[in-house]
């Protein structure tokens, strides 16, 4: 028995233009028409589609993340090549984007309110509030053992000069000489 698509009238052939799952369910629509119907539904009901995707993700979170990680690990080289090619073609755009993101995090603008990976900090030198990504804080702690963070290189330099002035033998000699002369 042959079947025809209920939308466009083309003859349905299993595995070619008619999915086997459709055969079992007796859905008499060819793949092209089914894709078009689905596209129109998604366009007409974006909230329902978004909610359905969200529910599906919550129900299958571990499996989905596992699949994504496997895909990323197996395609890491091609991803790096693609990003490098994209960056080489538009270095100015990428530089500007990274500057915008950096400025946004540094000033804690409302754009980053939704990000859970940005940690709010206060500079110990000048007292300015700023934000850093949690991954950067973890990296700095793991690699350098750093637990204090500054809002800028200038504040970091000021802090280092203060600690160097207190610790260096040269600074201690100058301090001792000043005390002797002043005394």
PASEBA-1860 file (N, C-alpha, C; in nm, 3 decimals):
! residues 183
1> XXXXXXXX> 0.085/-0.118/0.000/0.000/0.000/0.000/0.089/0.125/0.000 ~ 0.063/0.218/-0.087/0.142/0.340/-0.093/0.066/0.454/-0.026 ~ 0.147/0.544/0.031/0.089/0.659/0.101/0.137/0.786/0.033 ~ 0.059/0.892/0.047/0.098/1.023/-0.007/0.096/1.126/0.105 ~ 0.179/1.227/0.090/0.187/1.334/0.189/0.056/1.410/0.192 ~ 0.004/1.435/0.310/-0.125/1.502/0.323/-0.116/1.652/0.293 ~ 0.008/1.707/0.284/0.024/1.849/0.257/0.056/1.874/0.109 ~ 0.161/1.807/0.058/0.204/1.836/-0.079/0.167/1.728/-0.180
9> XXXXXXXX> 0.124/1.611/-0.133/0.077/1.505/-0.222/0.185/1.417/-0.281 ~ 0.312/1.432/-0.240/0.419/1.348/-0.293/0.406/1.207/-0.235 ~ 0.451/1.107/-0.313/0.443/0.969/-0.264/0.546/0.947/-0.154 ~ 0.505/0.884/-0.045/0.592/0.862/0.071/0.664/0.729/0.058 ~ 0.798/0.735/0.072/0.881/0.614/0.066/0.958/0.607/0.196 ~ 0.940/0.499/0.272/1.005/0.483/0.403/1.156/0.495/0.395 ~ 1.216/0.576/0.482/1.360/0.594/0.487/1.411/0.698/0.390 ~ 1.335/0.735/0.291/1.380/0.834/0.193/1.322/0.971/0.225
17> XXXXXXXX> 1.192/0.983/0.215/1.129/1.111/0.248/1.023/1.096/0.357 ~ 1.024/0.978/0.419/0.926/0.950/0.523/0.998/0.880/0.635 ~ 1.009/0.943/0.750/1.085/0.886/0.861/1.017/0.760/0.913 ~ 1.095/0.658/0.951/1.036/0.536/1.006/0.946/0.562/1.126 ~ 0.983/0.661/1.207/0.898/0.692/1.323/0.761/0.742/1.276 ~ 0.758/0.811/1.165/0.631/0.858/1.111/0.548/0.740/1.061 ~ 0.615/0.639/1.002/0.545/0.521/0.952/0.471/0.451/1.066 ~ 0.541/0.434/1.178/0.479/0.365/1.293/0.360/0.443/1.346
25> XXXXXXXX> 0.373/0.576/1.349/0.266/0.659/1.403/0.160/0.694/1.301 ~ 0.181/0.651/1.177/0.087/0.678/1.069/0.069/0.828/1.048 ~ 0.181/0.901/1.054/0.179/1.043/1.024/0.210/1.059/0.876 ~ 0.113/1.088/0.796/0.129/1.091/0.652/0.175/1.228/0.604 ~ 0.296/1.266/0.644/0.356/1.393/0.604/0.501/1.365/0.565 ~ 0.547/1.419/0.453/0.687/1.399/0.414/0.776/1.484/0.503 ~ 0.906/1.454/0.500/1.000/1.524/0.588/1.001/1.675/0.562 ~ 1.003/1.716/0.436/1.008/1.859/0.405/0.887/1.932/0.463
33> XXXXXXXX> 0.770/1.876/0.445/0.648/1.940/0.497/0.647/1.939/0.650 ~ 0.696/1.828/0.709/0.701/1.819/0.856/0.794/1.926/0.913 ~ 0.908/1.948/0.846/1.002/2.051/0.890/0.937/2.189/0.880 ~ 0.866/2.213/0.772/0.800/2.343/0.754/0.690/2.365/0.858 ~ 0.612/2.260/0.887/0.506/2.270/0.988/0.567/2.299/1.125 ~ 0.677/2.230/1.157/0.745/2.251/1.286/0.802/2.393/1.294 ~ 0.859/2.443/1.184/0.915/2.578/1.182/0.805/2.681/1.208 ~ 0.691/2.664/1.144/0.578/2.757/1.164/0.527/2.752/1.308
41> XXXXXXXX> 0.523/2.631/1.367/0.477/2.618/1.505/0.572/2.691/1.600 ~ 0.705/2.670/1.578/0.804/2.737/1.664/0.794/2.888/1.652 ~ 0.767/2.936/1.531/0.756/3.080/1.510/0.630/3.136/1.578 ~ 0.521/3.061/1.574/0.394/3.106/1.631/0.389/3.092/1.783 ~ 0.465/2.996/1.839/0.459/2.968/1.984/0.597/2.966/2.048 ~ 0.670/3.077/2.046/0.806/3.077/2.100/0.812/3.048/2.251 ~ 0.712/3.095/2.325/0.712/3.072/2.470/0.693/2.924/2.503 ~ 0.601/2.858/2.433/0.578/2.715/2.456/0.702/2.634/2.421
49> XXXXXXXX> 0.765/2.669/2.310/0.885/2.597/2.267/0.997/2.617/2.370 ~ 1.016/2.742/2.415/1.121/2.772/2.514/1.095/2.696/2.643 ~ 0.970/2.693/2.688/0.935/2.622/2.811/0.958/2.471/2.795 ~ 0.922/2.417/2.679/0.944/2.274/2.653/1.091/2.239/2.653 ~ 1.172/2.324/2.590/1.318/2.301/2.589/1.375/2.309/2.730 ~ 1.327/2.406/2.807/1.376/2.422/2.944/1.343/2.298/3.028 ~ 1.218/2.250/3.017/1.178/2.130/3.091/1.260/2.009/3.049 ~ 1.282/1.996/2.918/1.362/1.885/2.867/1.505/1.892/2.921
57> XXXXXXXX> 1.563/2.012/2.923/1.700/2.028/2.973/1.708/1.992/3.122 ~ 1.611/2.038/3.199/1.612/2.009/3.343/1.599/1.859/3.366 ~ 1.514/1.793/3.291/1.493/1.648/3.308/1.613/1.567/3.262 ~ 1.691/1.618/3.165/1.801/1.541/3.108/1.934/1.614/3.118 ~ 1.951/1.695/3.220/2.067/1.783/3.231/2.200/1.708/3.226 ~ 2.213/1.603/3.304/2.340/1.529/3.309/2.373/1.466/3.174 ~ 2.275/1.404/3.113/2.297/1.338/2.984/2.334/1.440/2.876 ~ 2.266/1.554/2.876/2.293/1.657/2.776/2.433/1.714/2.796
65> XXXXXXXX> 2.470/1.747/2.920/2.603/1.802/2.947/2.712/1.702/2.913 ~ 2.687/1.575/2.942/2.783/1.470/2.908/2.806/1.466/2.757 ~ 2.696/1.470/2.679/2.705/1.467/2.534/2.780/1.589/2.481 ~ 2.752/1.706/2.537/2.819/1.829/2.494/2.969/1.820/2.523 ~ 3.004/1.774/2.643/3.145/1.760/2.679/3.216/1.661/2.588 ~ 3.152/1.547/2.559/3.212/1.449/2.469/3.235/1.510/2.331 ~ 3.134/1.583/2.281/3.146/1.645/2.150/3.259/1.746/2.150 ~ 3.266/1.829/2.255/3.371/1.931/2.261/3.509/1.866/2.264
73> XXXXXXXX> 3.527/1.764/2.345/3.657/1.698/2.354/3.697/1.633/2.222 ~ 3.601/1.574/2.153/3.634/1.509/2.026/3.654/1.610/1.913 ~ 3.605/1.732/1.928/3.618/1.833/1.823/3.699/1.955/1.866 ~ 3.777/1.943/1.972/3.850/2.059/2.027/3.942/2.123/1.924 ~ 4.011/2.041/1.845/4.104/2.096/1.746/4.031/2.177/1.640 ~ 3.923/2.123/1.587/3.850/2.195/1.483/3.785/2.322/1.539 ~ 3.743/2.318/1.664/3.684/2.438/1.728/3.791/2.546/1.740 ~ 3.911/2.507/1.786/4.020/2.605/1.799/4.057/2.663/1.663
81> XXXXXXXX> 4.064/2.578/1.560/4.096/2.627/1.426/3.990/2.726/1.377 ~ 3.864/2.692/1.399/3.755/2.779/1.354/3.761/2.914/1.427 ~ 3.785/2.912/1.558/3.794/3.037/1.633/3.914/3.118/1.590 ~ 4.026/3.050/1.565/4.147/3.120/1.521/4.122/3.186/1.385 ~ 4.058/3.112/1.294/4.028/3.166/1.162/3.935/3.287/1.174 ~ 3.835/3.276/1.261/3.741/3.386/1.281/3.812/3.507/1.341 ~ 3.901/3.482/1.437/3.974/3.591/1.501/4.070/3.657/1.402 ~ 4.141/3.575/1.323/4.236/3.630/1.226/4.166/3.718/1.123
89> XXXXXXXX> 4.044/3.686/1.090/3.968/3.766/0.994/3.916/3.896/1.052 ~ 3.891/3.902/1.183/3.830/4.020/1.248/3.895/4.050/1.382 ~ 4.025/4.074/1.389/4.088/4.095/1.520/4.035/4.217/1.594 ~ 4.002/4.324/1.520/3.953/4.447/1.586/3.820/4.424/1.655 ~ 3.732/4.350/1.590/3.600/4.322/1.649/3.616/4.243/1.777 ~ 3.702/4.141/1.775/3.720/4.059/1.894/3.785/4.138/2.007 ~ 3.882/4.224/1.972/3.946/4.306/2.075/3.844/4.399/2.141 ~ 3.760/4.462/2.059/3.659/4.554/2.111/3.559/4.479/2.199
97> XXXXXXXX> 3.518/4.359/2.155/3.425/4.279/2.235/3.484/4.244/2.371 ~ 3.610/4.201/2.371/3.672/4.163/2.498/3.688/4.285/2.588 ~ 3.716/4.402/2.527/3.726/4.524/2.608/3.591/4.557/2.672 ~ 3.484/4.543/2.593/3.350/4.572/2.645/3.318/4.480/2.763 ~ 3.343/4.350/2.745/3.315/4.255/2.852/3.399/4.288/2.975 ~ 3.527/4.321/2.953/3.617/4.351/3.065/3.568/4.474/3.139 ~ 3.532/4.580/3.062/3.482/4.701/3.125/3.354/4.675/3.202 ~ 3.268/4.593/3.143/3.140/4.564/3.205/3.161/4.493/3.338
105> XXXXXXXX> 3.252/4.399/3.342/3.279/4.328/3.467/3.346/4.421/3.566 ~ 3.442/4.502/3.518/3.515/4.590/3.608/3.422/4.690/3.677 ~ 3.321/4.741/3.604/3.234/4.842/3.662/3.107/4.783/3.722 ~ 3.087/4.652/3.708/2.969/4.583/3.759/2.841/4.647/3.705 ~ 2.834/4.662/3.574/2.713/4.719/3.514/2.598/4.616/3.522 ~ 2.474/4.659/3.501/2.359/4.569/3.514/2.361/4.451/3.417 ~ 2.441/4.460/3.307/2.446/4.351/3.210/2.495/4.221/3.272 ~ 2.576/4.228/3.378/2.632/4.105/3.433/2.555/4.054/3.554
113> XXXXXXXX> 2.443/4.117/3.588/2.366/4.075/3.704/2.327/3.927/3.698 ~ 2.292/3.878/3.579/2.246/3.740/3.566/2.357/3.637/3.568 ~ 2.483/3.679/3.555/2.593/3.583/3.549/2.626/3.532/3.689 ~ 2.619/3.401/3.705/2.650/3.345/3.837/2.799/3.327/3.855 ~ 2.878/3.337/3.747/3.020/3.311/3.759/3.102/3.437/3.785 ~ 3.037/3.553/3.804/3.108/3.676/3.835/3.098/3.701/3.985 ~ 3.214/3.719/4.047/3.221/3.740/4.192/3.246/3.888/4.218 ~ 3.168/3.946/4.306/3.186/4.087/4.343/3.298/4.098/4.447
121> XXXXXXXX> 3.391/4.189/4.421/3.504/4.210/4.511/3.522/4.360/4.536 ~ 3.601/4.394/4.636/3.635/4.532/4.665/3.787/4.543/4.667 ~ 3.839/4.643/4.599/3.984/4.663/4.591/4.036/4.705/4.730 ~ 4.137/4.636/4.784/4.188/4.672/4.916/4.266/4.803/4.916 ~ 4.310/4.852/4.800/4.388/4.975/4.793/4.298/5.097/4.783 ~ 4.206/5.097/4.684/4.126/5.217/4.660/3.980/5.202/4.702 ~ 3.934/5.079/4.733/3.797/5.058/4.779/3.692/5.052/4.670 ~ 3.732/5.045/4.543/3.637/5.040/4.432/3.580/4.898/4.420
129> XXXXXXXX> 3.448/4.890/4.395/3.384/4.760/4.374/3.409/4.716/4.231 ~ 3.443/4.589/4.212/3.465/4.535/4.079/3.430/4.388/4.081 ~ 3.430/4.327/3.965/3.395/4.185/3.954/3.500/4.107/3.879 ~ 3.516/3.981/3.916/3.604/3.889/3.845/3.530/3.759/3.822 ~ 3.563/3.691/3.713/3.503/3.560/3.689/3.558/3.461/3.790 ~ 3.472/3.372/3.837/3.511/3.271/3.936/3.625/3.185/3.882 ~ 3.623/3.154/3.753/3.728/3.071/3.694/3.864/3.139/3.706 ~ 3.869/3.272/3.691/3.995/3.343/3.702/4.044/3.341/3.847
137> XXXXXXXX> 3.953/3.360/3.941/3.992/3.356/4.083/4.047/3.219/4.118 ~ 3.980/3.113/4.073/4.027/2.977/4.100/4.165/2.953/4.040 ~ 4.183/2.999/3.916/4.311/2.981/3.846/4.422/3.054/3.921 ~ 4.400/3.180/3.957/4.503/3.259/4.026/4.539/3.195/4.160 ~ 4.440/3.140/4.227/4.467/3.076/4.356/4.546/2.947/4.336 ~ 4.506/2.867/4.235/4.570/2.738/4.213/4.714/2.756/4.164 ~ 4.736/2.848/4.071/4.867/2.864/4.010/4.960/2.951/4.094 ~ 4.909/3.065/4.141/4.995/3.161/4.211/4.971/3.166/4.362
145> XXXXXXXX> 4.866/3.103/4.407/4.833/3.111/4.550/4.778/3.247/4.589 ~ 4.727/3.321/4.489/4.679/3.457/4.513/4.541/3.455/4.576 ~ 4.526/3.529/4.686/4.396/3.537/4.751/4.344/3.680/4.757 ~ 4.430/3.779/4.726/4.389/3.919/4.726/4.388/3.967/4.582 ~ 4.280/4.036/4.540/4.266/4.082/4.403/4.244/4.232/4.402 ~ 4.297/4.297/4.298/4.292/4.443/4.287/4.212/4.482/4.164 ~ 4.158/4.605/4.165/4.073/4.651/4.054/4.153/4.686/3.930 ~ 4.283/4.715/3.944/4.364/4.752/3.827/4.510/4.717/3.852
153> XXXXXXXX> 4.589/4.727/3.746/4.732/4.702/3.760/4.797/4.810/3.847 ~ 4.744/4.930/3.840/4.800/5.040/3.919/4.786/5.010/4.069 ~ 4.667/4.965/4.109/4.646/4.932/4.251/4.732/4.813/4.291 ~ 4.746/4.717/4.203/4.832/4.602/4.232/4.976/4.647/4.252 ~ 5.021/4.740/4.166/5.157/4.792/4.178/5.177/4.868/4.308 ~ 5.079/4.948/4.346/5.087/5.024/4.472/5.099/4.926/4.588 ~ 5.019/4.822/4.585/5.022/4.723/4.693/5.158/4.655/4.699 ~ 5.213/4.619/4.582/5.344/4.553/4.580/5.453/4.646/4.630
161> XXXXXXXX> 5.446/4.773/4.592/5.547/4.868/4.639/5.541/4.881/4.790 ~ 5.421/4.886/4.845/5.407/4.898/4.991/5.468/4.777/5.059 ~ 5.434/4.657/5.009/5.487/4.537/5.074/5.637/4.526/5.051 ~ 5.686/4.569/4.932/5.829/4.564/4.904/5.902/4.661/4.995 ~ 5.845/4.781/5.013/5.907/4.881/5.099/5.920/4.831/5.242 ~ 5.825/4.750/5.285/5.830/4.698/5.422/5.929/4.583/5.436 ~ 5.953/4.507/5.328/6.031/4.385/5.339/6.175/4.397/5.292 ~ 6.203/4.482/5.195/6.336/4.482/5.134/6.443/4.532/5.230
169> XXXXXXXX> 6.564/4.473/5.223/6.674/4.519/5.309/6.711/4.664/5.278 ~ 6.704/4.703/5.152/6.734/4.840/5.112/6.639/4.936/5.183 ~ 6.509/4.906/5.177/6.410/4.992/5.240/6.429/4.994/5.392 ~ 6.467/4.880/5.449/6.488/4.875/5.595/6.610/4.959/5.635 ~ 6.717/4.957/5.552/6.835/5.041/5.581/6.800/5.188/5.575 ~ 6.726/5.227/5.474/6.685/5.368/5.462/6.602/5.409/5.583 ~ 6.513/5.321/5.623/6.427/5.349/5.740/6.513/5.365/5.866 ~ 6.611/5.275/5.881/6.700/5.280/5.998/6.782/5.409/5.998
177> XXXXXXX> 6.835/5.449/5.879/6.915/5.571/5.869/6.829/5.693/5.899 ~ 6.707/5.695/5.849/6.618/5.809/5.877/6.590/5.821/6.026 ~ 6.573/5.708/6.091/6.548/5.710/6.235/6.669/5.759/6.311 ~ 6.790/5.719/6.267/6.914/5.762/6.334/6.936/5.911/6.315 ~ 6.911/5.961/6.192/6.931/6.102/6.164/6.827/6.185/6.237 ~ 6.706/6.136/6.236/6.596/6.210/6.300/6.609/6.207/6.452 ~ 6.680/6.108/6.506/6.688/6.094/6.651/6.795/6.175/6.715
END
